[in-house]
Amino acid sequence: MKQNIEAKLKVLEDNRSKVSEQIQNGEQLLTKAKADLNAIQGAIQVCQQLLEEEKGDKNDGTKD
């Protein structure tokens, strides 16, 4: 009985270690994904500003 419990304890400890590592990897992935999303959002804003400026230029009679 004691050997069975010790074996199960070892399996549980190994599983805990694996899950902890998966959480750390997931957190790193999430941090990178958030940074990527912020970069994309910044690029979207730049494109929108350029389009607005182009509209303004056309409305004031200037040519490209």
URGINOR-V467808 format. One record per residue. N is the residue number from 0. SS is DSSP state (alpha for helix, beta for strand, coil for the rest). PHI is phi in whole degrees, -180 to 180 (NA if undefined). D_FIRST is the distance of its C-alpha to the first C-alpha in Angstrom with 1 decimal. Layout:
n:N ss:SS phi:PHI d_first:D_FIRST
n:N ss:SS phi:PHI d_first:D_FIRST
This chain:
n:0 ss:coil phi:NA d_first:0.0
n:1 ss:alpha phi:-61 d_first:3.8
n:2 ss:alpha phi:-65 d_first:5.4
n:3 ss:alpha phi:-64 d_first:5.2
n:4 ss:alpha phi:-66 d_first:6.4
n:5 ss:alpha phi:-64 d_first:8.7
n:6 ss:alpha phi:-66 d_first:10.0
n:7 ss:alpha phi:-65 d_first:10.8
n:8 ss:alpha phi:-61 d_first:12.4
n:9 ss:alpha phi:-62 d_first:14.4
n:10 ss:alpha phi:-61 d_first:15.6
n:11 ss:alpha phi:-63 d_first:16.6
n:12 ss:alpha phi:-65 d_first:18.4
n:13 ss:alpha phi:-63 d_first:20.2
n:14 ss:alpha phi:-64 d_first:21.2
n:15 ss:alpha phi:-61 d_first:22.5
n:16 ss:alpha phi:-63 d_first:24.5
n:17 ss:alpha phi:-64 d_first:25.9
n:18 ss:alpha phi:-66 d_first:26.9
n:19 ss:alpha phi:-61 d_first:28.5
n:20 ss:alpha phi:-65 d_first:30.5
n:21 ss:alpha phi:-64 d_first:31.6
n:22 ss:alpha phi:-64 d_first:32.8
n:23 ss:alpha phi:-62 d_first:34.8
n:24 ss:alpha phi:-62 d_first:36.3
n:25 ss:alpha phi:-64 d_first:37.1
n:26 ss:alpha phi:-65 d_first:38.8
n:27 ss:alpha phi:-65 d_first:40.9
n:28 ss:alpha phi:-64 d_first:41.9
n:29 ss:alpha phi:-64 d_first:42.9
n:30 ss:alpha phi:-61 d_first:45.0
n:31 ss:alpha phi:-65 d_first:46.8
n:32 ss:alpha phi:-64 d_first:47.4
n:33 ss:alpha phi:-65 d_first:48.9
n:34 ss:alpha phi:-65 d_first:51.2
n:35 ss:alpha phi:-62 d_first:52.2
n:36 ss:alpha phi:-63 d_first:53.0
n:37 ss:alpha phi:-63 d_first:55.1
n:38 ss:alpha phi:-65 d_first:57.0
n:39 ss:alpha phi:-64 d_first:57.7
n:40 ss:alpha phi:-61 d_first:58.8
n:41 ss:alpha phi:-62 d_first:61.2
n:42 ss:alpha phi:-66 d_first:62.6
n:43 ss:alpha phi:-62 d_first:63.1
n:44 ss:alpha phi:-63 d_first:65.0
n:45 ss:alpha phi:-62 d_first:67.2
n:46 ss:alpha phi:-62 d_first:68.1
n:47 ss:alpha phi:-64 d_first:68.9
n:48 ss:alpha phi:-64 d_first:71.1
n:49 ss:alpha phi:-63 d_first:72.9
n:50 ss:alpha phi:-65 d_first:73.6
n:51 ss:alpha phi:-64 d_first:74.9
n:52 ss:alpha phi:-63 d_first:77.2
n:53 ss:alpha phi:-65 d_first:78.5
n:54 ss:alpha phi:-61 d_first:79.3
n:55 ss:alpha phi:-63 d_first:81.1
n:56 ss:alpha phi:-64 d_first:83.1
n:57 ss:alpha phi:-70 d_first:84.2
n:58 ss:alpha phi:-72 d_first:85.2
n:59 ss:coil phi:-94 d_first:87.5
n:60 ss:coil phi:88 d_first:89.4
n:61 ss:coil phi:-85 d_first:88.3
n:62 ss:coil phi:-110 d_first:87.3
n:63 ss:coil phi:-76 d_first:84.5
